[in-house]
Amino acid sequence: MAFILTRSVQLALLLGFCGTAFAAPPKVVTTANSDPQCFAPWSTTTKLFQYPAKKGPYRVALANGYIANTWRIQMIKTAKAYAAQPEVAAKLKEYKVVSTGEDVAAQIAAINNFIDSGFDAIVVNAQNPAAFKPVIKRANDAGVVLVAFDNILDTEEAINVNVDQKGLGTYWGQWLIKNAPNGGKVLEVRGVSGTSVDRDRHDGIQQALKASGKKWETIEVIGKWDDPTSQKVTADAIAVHKKFDAITAQGGDTGVVQAMLDAKHPMVPFAGETENGFRKFCAKYAGQGLKCASGGTGPAQVAVAIKVAIAALEGKVLPQSIKLPLSTVEEPGFKDGANFYAAQSDNFFVGNAFPSCGINFTAQEIMGQSETNK
């Protein structure tokens, strides 16, 4: 029996075959990394991915979760600033940003919507590292490049871009051990609960302290990487515990120091993030007890994630897990104009350059953008 296909059916089949040409998960390959300086593999055992090359320009989306702190706001602005750079904009047909808050289901729904809407790549700062397995499979089945950064995904089926967050916690913990040689009571100001960054940094701090052999008592509070929130929970902790021998904070550090000043708490060794306001305090109160270590990575890592997504769409070979360098400075190394900026806002994270990736931003370039969905 002969079958005659109508023109509409023929067209549908043709479009289906054309669509599936790119609808494939990444292949694990053994060919050379396309840019080993920028796309540094996490370890010697990190596998290399290659997606089928697509013709640009591309539709790329950023699916952010939590938004209500300085780092996330600066990250959104940095992403927009990067997408607006002429050489990047030429590769983008559409760039869209959505922030969904702390609701994991809402963030997953946003990613699913981007997949259904035909976006080529989705960059995500994940609200939960383990809840995205079904959406990762959907993205791979649809041939959509999924890149997680900062708060990454517990998977080897999508690309992760991050600094060694546990290593940062270990750095803070080991610095505290050297600078509070008798041990004692430590205030640990944590980040957003349930995220991989908060978990990994906490684990690094605590494992380092426990391995020291000294006696430590840790008081944990939730600061959400936010100055006002961190200032309040620090003030509450000081009111209850009276005195701490050392402090470590994942973010919101400017607020933590302000709470100490307001409570007339003695300045103590403090291992924290890279906020400009925190580093201003570290420089101002150096020699008065506020001995500081400041380490982390600026929100510009989102630009690396977008660069990775575009490279993947172009069919370039890159690692499944990409490791970014940390930026650290310790007393007496705080220098105005070099690693903090006295004339700039407190609410600004320092460290917005990844020279190995050709990425560098001025404060003006970032702050000229908005943090709103678009």
N, C-alpha and C positions, 0 to 999 in steps of 0.2 A: 504494500500500500504506500503510495506517495503522499508526503505531507507538504503542503504549501504554506509557507510562513507569510503572514501579512507584513507590510512595511513596518508597522509599529512594533510587532514582535521582533522582527529582525533588528530594529534600532535598539530595542531594550536589551537584546542579547549582546549586541555589539558594545553597548555602554557597560554592560555587566562585565564582559571580558576585559575591556579597557580599564575598568575600575579595579579589577582584581590583579591587574599587572603590578599595582603598587600595594595592594592589600595583603601584606605579608609581615610577619614579625622580623626583627633583625636577625641576620645570620651571624654566627660566631665564626670568625675568620682568623687566619694566621698571618695575613699580610701586615705590612708595617703600619704603625700608628701614623695618621696623617699629620699630626702636629704634636709631637711628644713634649715640646716645651710648654704649650698651653694645656693640652689634654694629658696631663701627667697621670699615669695609672696609679691606683691606690696601692697596689703591691705588685710583686713580680708574677703573681698568679692571677691577676685580674684579666678576664677574657676581653677580647676585642670584638666590637660590634660593627656591622655594616648593614645599613638599611638600603633598600632599592632607591636609586637616585630618582628624584622628581624634578620636573622642570618648574622653575619659579616664575613669577614671585609667589610667595607663600602666605598662607593665613596662619598666624601664630597667636596663641592665647596664653595669658598668665592666670592661673587659678590659685589665688592666694586664700589663706584661711583667716587667721587672726590679723587684725589691722590696728588695734588701739594702742600702739606704742610707737616711739620715735623710730626704731630700727625698721619696722614694717612700713611705716609711712615713707621713710627715706628710700627703702627698697623699691616701692612702687614708683616713686619719682625717678629713681635711677633707671629702672626698666624703661620708662617712657623716654627718658633722655637718650638712652642707648638706641631705642627703636627709631628715634628721630634723627640720628646721625646719618648724613647723606648716603654713606656706603652701606649702611644697614637698611635704611628705608628703601633703597633701590631693590632690595631682595624681598620686601614685604608687600603683599597685596593688602593685608589687613593685620592690625595688631590690636588685641582686645585684652582688657584687664577686668577681672571680677574678684572681689574680696567677699567671702561668705561668713566671716566670723568664726566662732569656736565650734560650730555645728559641723561635725564630720560628715554626716549624711548630706548636708547642703553642699559641701565642697565636692563630694563624690557626684552629686547630681549635676553640679556645674560642669565637671569634667565630662560626664556622659553627654551633656547637652552640646559641648564643643565637638565631641566625636560625631554626634548625630548631625551637627550643622556643617560637617565637612572640613573642619580645621585640619591643617597638615601637621601641626605640632602643638603640644600643650606643655608649658612649663609650670611646675607646681611646687609650692612651699607647703608640704603636707601637714595637716592638722594631727594626723595619727600615723605612725610608721607601718602599722600592720593591717589596716582596714581596707586597703586599696586593691587587694588581689583580683576581685572580679573586674574592676575598671581597668587594671593593667592588661588583663586578657582581652577585654573589649578593644582597647587601644591597639594592641598588637594585631588582633584579628582584622582590624580596619586599616592597618598600615599607617596608623598615627604615631608619630614620634612622641614619647612621653619622657620628659626630663624632670627629675626631682632635685631640688637644691635646698641647702640650709637644713630644714627638717625633711630628711630624705625618707625613702621607702625601704622597708625590710624585704628586698627582692633582688634577684639577679636577672629579672626579665625586663627591666627598664633602666634607663641611665640615671645614675646618681652623681651629683656634683656637690662637693662639700669640703670643708676643712675637717681636720681630725678633732671633732668636738670632745671626744673622751680625752684625747691628748691635751686639749686646752684645759680641761678640768684637772688633769694630772699636773700640768704646768703650774696652775694656781695652787694646788695642794702642796706641791714640792716647794714652791716659793714661800708659802706660809710656814712650812716646817723649818726653813732656814731663818725666817725672820720673826718667828715666835718660838724660840728654841726650847722653852719650857712647856710647850703645849698649852692647854687651857680651854677656855670656852670660846667657840667660834660661832658667829652668826653667819648662816648660809642663806642668802637671798636667792631663791630659785626663780625659774622662768614660768612659762605656760605649761601647766600640767598636761601630761599625755603626749607631749611632743618628743621626738627623738633627741633634739638638742638638749632639752632640759634633762632628760634621762641620762644621756651620755656624759654631759658635763658633771652632773651630780655624781655619777659612778666614778669618774676620774678623780674628782676631789676626795671622795670618801675612801677610795682604795689607796690613794697616796697617803692620806692621814693615818689610816690603819696600819700601813706597812712601815710607818716611821718608828714604831715602838714607843712613842710618847703617849701620854694620856690626853685625849681630846674629848670634849663634850660639844656636840654640834646641835645648835638650835636652828631649825629650818622654818622659813616663812616663804610665802608665795608672793613674789613681786611682779610677775608677768612681764619682766623686761621693761618696765614702765616706771618713769620717775615718780609721779604722784603716788602710785600704788606702792612702790618700794619705800618711799619716804614714810608712808603711813604705817606699813607693817614693821619697818625698822623702829619707828617711834614707839609702837606698841611693845615690841620685843625689849627695847631698852627700859620701858616703864616696868615691865615684869621682871627682867633679869638683872637690871641695874648696870652691869658692866660686862663687856666682852673683851677678850684678849686679842682677837683678830676677827677680820670680816672677809668674806668672799661673796661676790655678787655676779650673777650672770648678765645683768643689765639693770637699768634703772639706778646706776651707781651714783649719779649726781644727786638723786633724791636721797640715797642712803647717807651720803656725807652731810647733806643738809639736815637730816634728822639727827645726826650726831651733834652738829653744831647747835641746833635748837635745844637739845637735851643737855648740852654742855658735857657730853660724853668725851672722855679722853680720846685723842687721836691714837689709832692703833694701826698695825700693818693691815693693808687692804689689797686683796687681789681681785681685780675686776676687769670689765670690758673696755671698749675703746671710745666711749663717749667723750666728746670735746669738753663738756662741762666737768666730767670726772677728772680728766687730765689737767684742766685748769686748777681744780682744787689740789691735785697732787703736787703741782708746781708751787702753788701759793703756800701750802702748809708743809712743804718739805722742811725737815729740820724741826718740826713741831710735833712729831709723832706719827703723822700721816705718811708712812712709808708705803709706796705703791708699786704694784706690778699691774700693767694694763695690757691685755692681750685679747685677740679675736680676729675677726675679719669683717670689713665693712660690707654694707648692703650691696656693694658693686658686684658681689658674686652672682647676683641675678643676671648681670650682663654676660658673664661667662656662660651661664645656663642657656641664655638665648643664643649666644654664639655657637654653643654645642648643638642646639636644636637645628639651627640653620645648616651647620656642617653635616649633621646626620641626614637631613633632607637632600643635601647635595650628593649623598652617597659616599661621604668620606669615612674612613676607618677611624674609630675612636674607642677608648676604653669604656666598659660598662660602668665602672666606678672611677671618677676623676677626683684627684686630691689637690686642693688649693693650699697655698702657703698661708701660715699664720703671720700676723703682724704683732710684735710685742715691744714694749719699752718698760724699763724699770728705773726707779730712782737710782742715780741722779740724772737720768738721761732725758728728762722732759724738757723740750726746747720749743719755745714759742716760734711759730712759723715753720717748724720742721715736723713735729709730731703732735702738736695741738695748736689752736689758733685763738688767741685771746680776744681778737676783734670779732670772731664769729659766734653764732648762737651756741648755747650749751647743748641744745637739742640737735646735735649733729654728730654722726659717727665718723671718726677719722679712719683713714685707710681705704680709699676708694680707687686704688690703682692695682691692676694686675699687669705689670709690664710684659710678662712673658706671653700675654694674650693681646697685647696692644690696646689695653683698656685703661683709661685714666680720665677722671672727671674732676672738674672744679666744683666748689660749693655752689657757685652761681648757676652752673649748668643744671645741677640736680634740683636746687630749690626753685628754679623757674617752672618746674612741672607741678601738676596737682596729684593728689593721692586718690582721687575719686575713680569709680568704675567708669570705663569708657569702651 
